[in-house]
Amino acid sequence: MSATDTRQAVPATSADALLEALDEAERHDSEGCMVLRAVRDASGAISDFEWLWANPAATRALGQGADTLRGRRLKDLSPDAGLGGRLEVLRQVVETGRPAADNFPEGDAWLLGTAVPLRDGVLLRVRDVTSALRVEEGLRDTLDWVRDVLESTPEAFFTVDAEWRITYVNRQAAEITGRTQEQVFRRVLWQACPELVGTLFERELRRVAAEGSSTIFEVRTSPERWHEVHAWCSGQNVSVFSRDITGKKRAEAERDALLTREHSGRLEAEALVRERTEELVAARERLVQSEKLAMAGQLAEGVGHEINNPLSYVSGNLQFALEQLEQLLHVKEGQPCPLTEALDALREAREGAERIRVIVRDLQMFARADEPHLSPVDVHAALEFGLAMAMPHLRYRAEVVRCYAQVPTVMAHEARLGQVFLHLLVNAAQAIPEGDFNRHRVTLSTRMEGEWVVVEVADTGHGMTPEVADRAFEPFFTTRGVGEGSGLGLSTSLGMVRSMRGELSVTSTPAAGTTFRVRLPVTKALPDAVSKGASVDVPARKRVLVVDDEPQLASLLRRLLGRHHEVVVTHSGREALALLEQDADFDRVFCDLMMADVTGMDLHAELSARGPELLSRFVFMTGGAFTERARAFLQSVPLPRIEKPFDPGMLRALVEGAPPRARAVEPLARVARRG
């Protein structure tokens, strides 16, 4: 026994046995457990504590290694904070023999420590309560915020429990009764305000409590004041919200007096007829407009599909002709050649076809604006769509600068994302005055932030004050004049971005400009062969099957691919099935989605049952999925697809990137006989 120990110590064998038992019992416990021995000075007073043992959970909680605590003292570990600051608490536990518990910080966490006295030491358990304390703090903050809101609102509000005892009353409600909040709080409502007994107010509140319902009614709180009362039942409590409508009641009284003097019945009836007639006319106009928009959407989708088919072979043949003529021109390099002008004409025709393709794409995007599905979307394409629609507003106000980075696709709704960018661009244009084009610019930029794609729309307009910026996304809030804006654009855009699991924020400086920032999650799925656009090392010659009911389009694919690959063409899904029953040994199958007799979807269903191994070689071609079945099919089937009109280089890449065949694919007829 050392000279500093003034109490009889536990025998070494007993202490070792106790520690071994603790180590066996507490080794895998999620809560920390440790044994501390009191260290006494020459006078016998406890001056520190020393660790005899600690389980792994305790060492982790204190941020220490597995074997670094044994033999160390509290003052060595943390003299001023954390567990080291609990020296006095532990001393009291040893000296009084009574357990104690309290919270203390340890690093970034808060721990709950419970100390139990041992002979000249303590058994200390610790548990991480950081989350619980944060939840409690958040709950307190929320309650404080709700209380501040209720106290700052100009309307009266109070609540009562099942015994009609007032559980909360704000300052405005107390002022209506002519009493203070302290005078009515926790008192029975009918005793605190006896003037309410026997009135409509009492009858309605008792009915709401009995039926568990809600109600709205008007009461006169004084000869000159009226209130509109909203009362509702929530569990065993009744909440009451009261709004001063004295101005409204006075206006109604004045109107009634006027109508009485001027044969009120007739005038009121005539006014009502006119009002209803105007409402009916307005409703009819809105209905007609809605029908026009719906028809325009259907027309855009259908026409887009019909245009994309011929546009595919127009664009493809133009590209093919250009490639052939450029090769011929290259052969005659250095010599005058009349093909130069023909090449220029073909290039201009190709540019015109590309403009038609972009217009059709934008029409189809407009038509799909109400589809709820999220899919991989190119943010740059969505930005360009919004810019094309907003350019009439921007053209004479500011220069448009693009700062695009290489970013992946995002999970979004293509049409709605385009609408968000359109609104942000129009908003930017309206923040810039006309007549000073050279001084202003609108900058579109994209970048990656972790698993997010960030899109920024920045302008050099008049900017916003911090107060306006804080309210920018509030519904119906606008800084423009009456009739110039509804105040719903930014709030609607915020709702659209949140529906795509994204974020929309704003930073602004008065007289310097505003930046709206859209953050969207990147697409988790790996890009397919279409998005990769890169070929792999495969045998040079492939067998390709083309299934399309447009003869010109099928001829185009044969022309583009036939030089290096064997191309077989069928003009219907039924013809393709018949061919595959005899010969299914193809490296790549290009199949149109919409055909007259057997569609690409029908062909997929048939092969799923009879030859599913062939489906991995399919690429679907679509000029626009304008039916519900086609949209659902494209959402559910994870096969590559290309939009018409397509790039010849993409076609070649898809053929060259076809998955290798370990063996020849058996015809469907042989598979059926074997099954």
FENGIZI-V358219 format. One record per residue. PHI is phi in whole degrees, 0 to 359 (none if undefined). BURIAL is 1 if it has 16 or more other C-alpha atoms within 10 Angstrom, else 0. Layout:
PHI:BURIAL ; PHI:BURIAL
This chain:
none:0 ; 284:0 ; 289:0 ; 274:0 ; 273:1 ; 252:1 ; 243:0 ; 292:0 ; 274:0 ; 291:0 ; 307:0 ; 300:0 ; 295:0 ; 293:0 ; 297:0 ; 297:0 ; 297:0 ; 298:0 ; 294:1 ; 295:0 ; 295:0 ; 298:1 ; 298:1 ; 291:0 ; 281:0 ; 254:1 ; 302:1 ; 257:0 ; 288:0 ; 285:0 ; 268:1 ; 286:1 ; 217:1 ; 210:1 ; 241:1 ; 242:1 ; 261:1 ; 292:1 ; 250:1 ; 248:1 ; 272:0 ; 296:0 ; 275:0 ; 93:0 ; 280:0 ; 286:1 ; 251:1 ; 192:1 ; 229:1 ; 238:1 ; 286:1 ; 261:1 ; 195:1 ; 206:1 ; 279:1 ; 302:1 ; 298:1 ; 291:1 ; 296:1 ; 294:0 ; 298:1 ; 267:1 ; 70:0 ; 243:0 ; 283:0 ; 294:0 ; 240:0 ; 265:0 ; 273:1 ; 301:0 ; 87:0 ; 274:0 ; 247:1 ; 301:1 ; 295:1 ; 289:0 ; 282:0 ; 202:0 ; 287:0 ; 242:0 ; 222:0 ; 66:1 ; 297:1 ; 297:1 ; 278:1 ; 260:1 ; 303:1 ; 292:0 ; 298:0 ; 294:1 ; 299:1 ; 295:0 ; 298:1 ; 293:1 ; 284:0 ; 265:0 ; 74:1 ; 247:0 ; 296:1 ; 212:0 ; 216:1 ; 197:0 ; 264:1 ; 208:1 ; 279:1 ; 218:1 ; 68:0 ; 269:0 ; 249:0 ; 250:1 ; 244:1 ; 261:0 ; 254:1 ; 238:1 ; 255:1 ; 243:1 ; 290:1 ; 243:1 ; 288:0 ; 57:1 ; 181:1 ; 221:1 ; 259:1 ; 245:1 ; 253:1 ; 231:1 ; 221:1 ; 286:1 ; 241:1 ; 301:1 ; 298:0 ; 297:0 ; 294:0 ; 293:0 ; 298:0 ; 297:0 ; 295:0 ; 297:0 ; 296:0 ; 296:0 ; 296:0 ; 295:0 ; 297:0 ; 296:0 ; 295:0 ; 298:0 ; 297:0 ; 296:0 ; 297:0 ; 293:1 ; 282:1 ; 270:0 ; 290:0 ; 286:0 ; 268:1 ; 273:1 ; 208:1 ; 206:1 ; 229:1 ; 228:1 ; 267:1 ; 295:0 ; 262:0 ; 64:1 ; 272:1 ; 288:1 ; 262:1 ; 203:1 ; 212:1 ; 274:1 ; 297:1 ; 294:1 ; 294:1 ; 295:1 ; 295:0 ; 299:0 ; 278:1 ; 78:0 ; 237:0 ; 270:1 ; 298:1 ; 294:0 ; 287:0 ; 251:1 ; 295:1 ; 68:1 ; 261:1 ; 294:1 ; 305:1 ; 287:0 ; 276:0 ; 289:1 ; 229:0 ; 296:0 ; 293:0 ; 276:1 ; 295:0 ; 82:0 ; 264:0 ; 302:0 ; 303:1 ; 295:0 ; 298:0 ; 291:1 ; 295:1 ; 293:0 ; 293:0 ; 299:1 ; 294:1 ; 288:0 ; 267:0 ; 63:0 ; 245:0 ; 219:1 ; 202:0 ; 226:0 ; 209:0 ; 247:1 ; 224:1 ; 263:0 ; 272:0 ; 200:0 ; 304:0 ; 247:0 ; 231:0 ; 237:1 ; 227:1 ; 263:1 ; 252:1 ; 251:1 ; 233:1 ; 214:1 ; 256:1 ; 228:0 ; 67:0 ; 262:0 ; 255:1 ; 239:1 ; 252:1 ; 230:1 ; 238:1 ; 232:1 ; 238:0 ; 288:1 ; 239:1 ; 301:0 ; 299:0 ; 296:0 ; 294:1 ; 296:0 ; 298:0 ; 295:0 ; 295:0 ; 297:0 ; 296:0 ; 298:0 ; 295:0 ; 295:0 ; 295:0 ; 293:0 ; 292:0 ; 249:0 ; 55:0 ; 308:0 ; 301:0 ; 293:0 ; 296:0 ; 295:0 ; 296:0 ; 296:0 ; 297:0 ; 294:0 ; 298:0 ; 299:0 ; 298:0 ; 294:0 ; 297:0 ; 298:0 ; 295:0 ; 295:0 ; 297:0 ; 297:0 ; 296:0 ; 295:0 ; 295:0 ; 295:0 ; 296:0 ; 299:0 ; 297:0 ; 297:0 ; 295:0 ; 297:0 ; 295:0 ; 297:0 ; 296:0 ; 297:0 ; 297:1 ; 297:1 ; 297:1 ; 299:1 ; 292:1 ; 294:1 ; 296:1 ; 302:1 ; 296:1 ; 292:0 ; 287:1 ; 296:1 ; 297:1 ; 295:1 ; 296:1 ; 298:1 ; 280:1 ; 294:1 ; 296:1 ; 297:1 ; 292:1 ; 300:1 ; 297:1 ; 298:1 ; 298:0 ; 300:1 ; 298:0 ; 294:0 ; 291:1 ; 295:0 ; 295:0 ; 295:0 ; 296:1 ; 294:0 ; 296:0 ; 261:0 ; 299:0 ; 89:0 ; 248:0 ; 302:0 ; 221:0 ; 291:0 ; 289:0 ; 300:0 ; 294:0 ; 296:0 ; 296:1 ; 299:0 ; 296:0 ; 294:1 ; 296:1 ; 296:0 ; 296:1 ; 295:1 ; 297:0 ; 296:0 ; 296:1 ; 295:0 ; 296:0 ; 298:0 ; 299:1 ; 294:0 ; 298:0 ; 296:1 ; 300:1 ; 294:1 ; 297:1 ; 292:1 ; 297:1 ; 300:1 ; 292:1 ; 265:1 ; 295:1 ; 259:0 ; 284:0 ; 274:0 ; 283:0 ; 262:0 ; 210:0 ; 299:1 ; 229:1 ; 278:0 ; 295:1 ; 293:1 ; 295:0 ; 295:1 ; 296:1 ; 294:1 ; 297:1 ; 298:1 ; 293:1 ; 298:0 ; 285:1 ; 268:1 ; 302:1 ; 302:0 ; 279:1 ; 268:1 ; 306:0 ; 255:0 ; 247:1 ; 204:1 ; 279:1 ; 262:1 ; 244:0 ; 254:0 ; 233:0 ; 268:0 ; 256:0 ; 285:0 ; 231:1 ; 283:1 ; 290:1 ; 238:1 ; 278:1 ; 202:1 ; 254:1 ; 303:1 ; 294:1 ; 292:1 ; 296:1 ; 298:1 ; 294:1 ; 298:1 ; 295:1 ; 301:1 ; 294:1 ; 296:1 ; 289:1 ; 296:1 ; 299:1 ; 296:1 ; 297:1 ; 289:0 ; 275:1 ; 248:1 ; 289:0 ; 284:0 ; 92:0 ; 222:0 ; 301:0 ; 291:0 ; 266:0 ; 244:1 ; 211:1 ; 242:1 ; 251:1 ; 253:1 ; 224:1 ; 226:1 ; 197:1 ; 258:1 ; 227:0 ; 65:0 ; 266:0 ; 237:1 ; 258:1 ; 251:1 ; 243:1 ; 240:1 ; 243:1 ; 245:1 ; 233:1 ; 252:1 ; 280:1 ; 284:1 ; 72:1 ; 226:1 ; 286:0 ; 303:0 ; 293:0 ; 291:0 ; 298:1 ; 295:0 ; 255:0 ; 301:1 ; 263:1 ; 287:1 ; 300:0 ; 72:0 ; 272:1 ; 210:1 ; 261:0 ; 275:0 ; 290:0 ; 298:0 ; 87:0 ; 262:0 ; 192:0 ; 272:0 ; 77:1 ; 252:1 ; 299:1 ; 289:1 ; 294:1 ; 294:1 ; 298:1 ; 299:1 ; 298:1 ; 296:1 ; 295:1 ; 295:0 ; 295:0 ; 262:1 ; 62:0 ; 245:1 ; 227:1 ; 229:1 ; 222:0 ; 218:1 ; 230:1 ; 208:1 ; 230:1 ; 305:0 ; 68:0 ; 240:0 ; 132:1 ; 224:1 ; 232:1 ; 262:1 ; 236:1 ; 249:1 ; 246:1 ; 228:1 ; 289:1 ; 288:1 ; 291:1 ; 282:0 ; 291:0 ; 290:0 ; 294:0 ; 274:0 ; 297:1 ; 293:1 ; 287:0 ; 292:0 ; 63:0 ; 237:0 ; 270:0 ; 239:0 ; 284:0 ; 223:0 ; 304:0 ; 296:0 ; 256:0 ; 236:1 ; 258:1 ; 236:1 ; 249:1 ; 248:1 ; 240:1 ; 202:1 ; 275:1 ; 263:1 ; 302:0 ; 295:1 ; 292:1 ; 297:1 ; 297:1 ; 299:1 ; 296:1 ; 295:1 ; 291:0 ; 289:1 ; 256:1 ; 292:1 ; 293:0 ; 248:0 ; 224:1 ; 276:0 ; 244:1 ; 249:1 ; 244:1 ; 235:1 ; 250:1 ; 197:1 ; 294:1 ; 295:1 ; 296:0 ; 295:1 ; 298:1 ; 297:0 ; 294:1 ; 294:1 ; 293:1 ; 258:0 ; 211:1 ; 245:1 ; 273:1 ; 240:1 ; 279:1 ; 213:1 ; 237:1 ; 263:1 ; 236:1 ; 290:1 ; 285:1 ; 249:1 ; 227:1 ; 291:0 ; 268:0 ; 250:1 ; 284:1 ; 299:1 ; 293:1 ; 296:1 ; 297:1 ; 298:1 ; 297:0 ; 294:0 ; 288:1 ; 300:0 ; 270:0 ; 255:1 ; 208:1 ; 298:0 ; 294:0 ; 283:1 ; 295:1 ; 296:0 ; 260:1 ; 277:1 ; 230:1 ; 271:1 ; 251:1 ; 218:1 ; 264:1 ; 135:1 ; 276:1 ; 260:1 ; 246:0 ; 298:0 ; 295:0 ; 295:1 ; 297:0 ; 297:0 ; 297:0 ; 295:1 ; 288:0 ; 260:0 ; 261:0 ; 275:0 ; 255:1 ; 299:1 ; 216:1 ; 232:1 ; 269:1 ; 278:1 ; 284:1 ; 245:1 ; 275:0 ; 303:1 ; 298:0 ; 294:1 ; 300:1 ; 296:1 ; 296:1 ; 294:1 ; 290:1 ; 293:1 ; 267:1 ; 298:1 ; 299:0 ; 295:0 ; 259:0 ; 289:0 ; 206:0 ; 293:0 ; 276:1 ; 287:1 ; 299:1 ; 297:1 ; 297:1 ; 291:0 ; 297:0 ; 295:0 ; 295:0 ; 292:0 ; 292:0
